Amino acid sequence: MNQASSTIVWFRDDLRVADNPALCAAMASGPTTALFILDEQSPGVRPLGGAAKWWLHHALNELRESLAGLGVPLLLRRGAAAEVLRGLLAADGISTMHWNRRYGGAERAVDAAAKKLATDAGLEAHSHAGTLLHEPWTVLTQDSRNFKVFTPFFNALQRLPMRPVLDRPEAQEPVTTELTSEKLDDWGLLPSAPDWSHGLAAAWVPGEAAARDRLGVVLEEIAGDYATSRDRPDTDGTSRLSAALRWGHLGPVEVWETLSRMLRVHPERAEGTRALMRQLVWRDFCWNLLYHYPDLATRNLRSEFDAFDWAWPGSSVNRGPEETTAARHFKAWCDGSTGYGLVDAGMKQLWETGWMHNRVRMVTASFLVKNLGIHWQVGEEWFWDTLVDADAASNPANWQWVAGCGADASPFVRVFNPLLQAKKFDPHGSYIDRFVPYSKVDQMVDLMASRARALDSLARMKETPPAETGT
């Protein structure tokens, strides 16, 4: 027989049922109802991009089915989280809430308000560690500061004990709830007029099941050669697990432990497996940065770059020839019509599939920031809108890395040459031919001249006195 719910588990970026600490704790404490809030109204919360909304729609459909198999109904609500929760927590019979912690500044404020709402209403509220390898405040230097360089962060993280991987919880008796759920189709997450998502649907199946299938492929076919194959966009040599990790279809601890087992069983695959594990730690490093620098997406971590003369397409301040050129260049970059095959192929891949190979991400970002002289925030916002794996920490941290203004950043003088990069990493031209097979576009800028302009801008920045700060 059905039972009334006494516990709510609040899903966010953890859309899975296996190795989910909040879900396991909730179901252990009593009959459970799941909740997902589409919150784009709380102060500071960044609205999802178009590709991410497409992914979320399909991921929630799959999560609903998985939870139903556990006897857990899924409620969907839209609005500012505090307002939604204020109404839900007043329902009869609800005694406990569980969720996995988030680490962005705005999200932490939302969660703190949620905990206060629950405790003020006489309810228990429990948060859990379920989205990173380690909490950002636990990976610190010897003098208790956050790391700004990756390698010592990597070494310190590995010395910390990992939480245990949790099994999928046992099914409960189906729950009956009088709480109403909104209809997912009414949220309008899927594109229409026009529907540009056909390429995304051909490339991806959002959800936990597909993510686990892909992890199996990674273990069997990719991890061993990952150290060398990851740089080749013309082959299937990367994990392609970024979206699964961003949406929490796989927990990073489970992926880490799975790769650790491979190291023990297949030592001949050690080099590639360790390189893949290093990428998992880089993800934690980015989140560590966002936790300590909540304005990561809008402010240079290296403040001296505030004086760099990047262009802002569409700026309301500058409407002269430079602004017009920047706008034209930015549009060509977005459209994949710069005349440089590797850049254009990457931008076409992004638009068609909602994803881009990591090596090509670095090349396209470098081209925008250094050859076209356009501010990294402009590119970061475009990626945020078009990537299915758009991640609030990794996206800005990686853009700042390429731009030279971030933590442990690539030196600004390192300018990726798209012609040399294509020759080295797409030697047969098959990646470029796949996405821009008949491109006859003129090259919009001269690589050597634009590189020289970028380095001149860097020199002028270094000559600029630091801005005075108030007291």
N, C-alpha and C positions, 0 to 999 in steps of 0.2 A: 504494500500500500504506500501511497505517497506520504511524505512527511513535510512539515513546515520548516523553512530555513531559519537558522539562528545566526549564521555566519555569512559575511560577504567577503569575497576575494576580488580585489580591484586589479584588473589587468590593464597594462599600459604598453610597454615595449617588451613584453615577455609572453608572446602569444603561442604558448606551448603547454602541454600537460605533463611532459616528462622533465625531470630535474628542475622543477619549479618550486622553490622553497615556500613561496606564499600560498600556492595552491595546496601543497602537501600539509602545511600547518593548518590551513583553514579546514580542510576536510577531516583532519585529525581532531579538530575541536568541536565539530558538530555538523549538522546538515547545512550544506553550502550552496549559495547562489553566487554566480560570477557576474561581474559588472565591467563594462567598458564605457568610458566617457570620452567622447570626441570633444576635447576642450581646445578651442581656438579663441577663447574669450578672456581667460585669466591673464592678468597683466604680465607682459614679457614672454608669454608662451608663443613660440614661433609657429605660425600656421604651416601645415604640410604643403609640400609642392604637389603638382599635378600627378607625377608618376607615383609618388608615395601614396597619394589617395587611392589610385587604382590598385596598388598592392594591398593596402589596408582593407579595402572592400572584400577582396577575395580571401585574404587571410582571416578576416572575422567570420566569413562563411565556414571556412574549414574549422576554425576554433569552436564555433557553435556545435558542429557535428561531433568533434572530439569530446567536448564537455558533456554533450548529451549521452555519449557512451559511458560516462562516469556518473550519470544521474544528476548532473549539475546544469541548471538552466543558465543562459547568458542574457543579461539585461543590457540593452543599448540605450544610452542617453547622450544628448548633445547639449553643451552649454558650459558655463564656467563651473569647474569642479565643485567649488564650495557651495554654490547654489543647488547643484544637483544632489550633492551629498546631504545637504541640510534637510531636504525633503525625504530622501531614502532612509536616513538614520532615525527618523521619527516613526518609522513603521513598527507596528507591534511585533515583538518576537526577536528582532535583531539585537544581538548582544555583542558581536565581535566583528572587527574588520581586519583584513590582512592585505598587504601589498609588498611588492619588491621595490626597493629604493631606487630613486632617480637622482641624478647628480648635477644637472643644470641648475643655475641659480633660480630661475623662475619656477621650475618644477619643484625644487626643494621648498620654496615658499608655499606652493600649492599644497604639498604634502604636510608641511608643518601646520597649515591651517586646517587640513583634514583631520589631523590627529587631535587638534584642539577641539574641533567640532565634536568628534567622537567622545572624547573624555568629558567634555561639558555636558554631553547627553547621557553620561553614565555608562558608556560603552567601552570595551577594550579595543585598543588599536595597536597593531603589531606590524612593524616593517622588517623586511628581510633583505639579505644580500643575495641577489639572483641574476644580476646583469653583467657583472665584471668578474675577472679572476680574483681581484682583491679590491677592497674599498679604497677610495682615493686617499683617505686620511691615514691609511696603514702603511703605505709605501713612501717612506720619508728618508731624507739624508740622516747622517749621524747626529746632526744638530737640529733635527726635527723640522727641516724645511722640505718643501716639495721639490722634486727633481725638475730641472730644465734641460737635461741632457739624457738621451735615451739609454745609452749603454749602461751607465750606473743604475738607472731605473730598472732595466732588464735584470741586472745582476741582483739587485736588492729584492725584487719581486720573487725571484726564484728561491730565495732563502725563506720565504714565508710559507707556513703550512696552508694547503689548499682545503677548502671545505669539501666534505664528501659529496659525491654525485648521488642524487635522489632518484629512486624508482618512480615510475608512473603510479599514482595512488590507486588503491582499490576502489571500485565503483561503490557508490552509496545508493541507498534506495532513492528513487527519483523524488525530487523536491517539488512541492507545490508552493507557488508564491502568488500573492495578490498584487505584487509590484508589476507595473506595466513596462513593456519594452517598446522602444521606438523601432520602426522598420528601417533596416539598413538601406533599402532602395531609396527611401525618402531623403537620405543624407546627400545624394547627388555626388558621390565620390567618383563615379565613372564618367569619363568624358563623353560628351555628345555635341553634335552640331559644330564641328565634326568629331567623330570618334577616331582619335589618333592612336588608340591603344592596340591595334592589331599586331604590331610588331612586338609589343610587350607580351601579349598573350602567346605569341609563337615562341618566345624565348624563355618564358618563366611559368612555373606553377607555384604560386605563393602558398605557404603553409608548412607545417611541421613535417608532414609525410614526405613531401618532395625534398625538403632540406635533409632529412635523414637518408633518403636515397642518394642525394648528391654527396653526402659525407662518405657513404660507402664507396662511391666512385673515387673520391679523393684518396681514401685509404688504399684502395687496390691499384689505382692507375696513375695517380698524380703525385702523392706526397714524396715518394722516393726520389723523383727527379725535379722536385719543385725548385730547388736552389738555382737550377739553370733554365728550366722550362718556363718559369714565371715571367720572364722578360720577353717572351715571344708571343705577340698578339695573333700570329698566324696559326697558332696551335691551341688546343685546349689544355693549357699547362698551369692555370691558376686554380685556386679552390672554388671560386665563384660562390663562396659562402657569405659574402659581405652582407647581402640582403637578409639572409637567414639569421645572422648575428644581430643586425640592426633591429629587426622585428622580434627577436627573441624566439624564433622557431627552434633554435639550438642554443643551449646555454654554453658560454665559453668554457666553463669548468669541465663540462662533459667532453667538449672537443679537445681540450688540453689533456685530460686523462686518457682519452682514446688515442691521441697521438703519442702519449707517454708509453702506453702499452705497445704501440707499434715499435717504438725505439727498443724495447726489451726483446720483442719477438723477432724483429727484422733489423738487426744492427747494420746490415748492408744498406738500408734506406735512411741512415741516420742524418746525413748531410741535408737532404731535402726536408725531412721531417722536422729537424731543428729549425730550419729556415722558416717553415710554416708556423711553428710555435712562436717564433720571434715576431711574426706578424700579429698573432693574437695579443702579444704583450704590447706591441705598438698601439693597438686599439685601446688597451688600458691606459697607455701613456697619454693618448689624446683626451680621454675622459678625465684623467688626472689633471691635465691642463685646464679643461673646461670647469672642473670643480673649483680650482684655485683662481681662475680668471674667467668669470661668468660672461664677460663681454668679448669672448674669443672671436666671435663672428663679426665684430664691428670695430675692433681696436687692435692696432699693431702691438704684438707682445714686446717687440723692440721699439721703444718709443722714438728713437732717432729716425725711424722711417716715417714718422708723421710729417717730416719735411720733404719727403720724396715727391717729385712732381708728376705723379701718375695722373692720367686723364680719367674723367668721369663722363662717359657717354650719357647724353640727356641731361646734363647738369643745368640747373636753372640759373647758375651764376655765370658760366662762360658760354656765350652763344657765338663765339667767333669761329674762324676757320679750323682751329685745333679741335674744338668740340665737334664740329661737323665731320671732320676726318675720323675722330674717335668713334662716333656713332656709326659711320659707314664701316669702319674696320670691325667693330663689335658685331654688327649684323652679319658680316661675312663670316666671322668666326663662328657664330651661332649656327649659321646655315651650312657650314662646311664648304665654303667657297673661297678659301684663302689662296688657293693655287699650290699649296704644299700638301702632298698626298697623305702623309701620315696624320697631319692635323685634321684634314678634311674627313678622312676615314673615321677618325676617332669621334668627331662631332656628329657624323652621320650615324655611327653605331650608337652613340648616346641617344639621339633623337628616335631612332628606330626601336631600340631594345631597352632603353632606360638604364643602360649600364655601359661602362667603358673599361677596357683593359687598363690595369694600373700603370704600366709603362707609358701608355699613350696618354693617360691622364696627366702625367708629369710633363710630357711634351706639349700637349695642348695648353696647359696652364702656363708653362714657361713662355710659350709663343705669345699668349695674350698679355702677360704681365711685362715681359721684357722686350719682345720684338714689336709689339703693338703699343706698349707703354700704357696699358689700361689697368686700373686699380684691381687688385686681387679680389676685393669684395664683390665687384661686378661679376667676375667669373664664378665666385663661390655661390652667389645668388642664382646664377643660371644652373649650376650643377644641383643646387638644392631643389629647384623646380623640376628637373628632368631626370634625376637619378632615382631608381627604385630603392637604392641603399643609402639615400641621403641621410647622413648621420650628424646629429647636432654637434658632436665633438670632432670626429674624424674629418668631416668636410672642411670646416674652417682651419683646423690645425694643419691639414695637408696643404691647403692653399697658402697658408702663411709659411709653411716649410719651403715650398717652391719659390715664393716671393722673397725669401731671405729675411723676413721680418718676424719669424716665429721662433719657437723653442727648438734648439738643436737643428736650426734651419740649414738647408743647402745654401752655401755662399751665393750672394746675388750675382757674383761674376760667373757662376756656372749657368750658362745659357744653353739649353738643349737645342742642338741643331737638328731640325726635323728631317733634313736630307740624310745626314749621317746616321741618325737614329733609325731611319727606315732601312738604310743599307745594312745596318748591323742586326736589327731585330725583326725585320720583315724582308729577308734577303731575296726571296723569290717574288715579292710584291703581291702575294696572294691576299694578305689582309687588306691592303689598299684596293686591290681589284674587286674585292668582295663588296666594298661600300662605295667606292667612287670609280667604277670601272671605265667610265668614258669621260673623265674630267679633262677639260681643255681650258680651265680657268687660268688666267694670268696670275703669276705670283704677285701678291699685293704689296709686299715690302721686300727690300733687299736685306738678306739675313746679316751680312757683315755691317752694313750701314746702320741698321736698326740696333744691332748689338752695341755698336760704338755709341749710339745715342743713349742707350740704357746705361752704359758705364759712365758717360758724361754726367747723366742725372745722378748717378751714385756719388760721383766726385763732388758735385754741387751740394748734395745732401750732407756729405761729411764736412763741408765747409760752413754749413749753416749752424749758427750758435744754438744750443739747446734752448727750448722754450722755457721761460720763467714760470715757476709754479707758485701758486698762492700759499699764504701761510695761514 
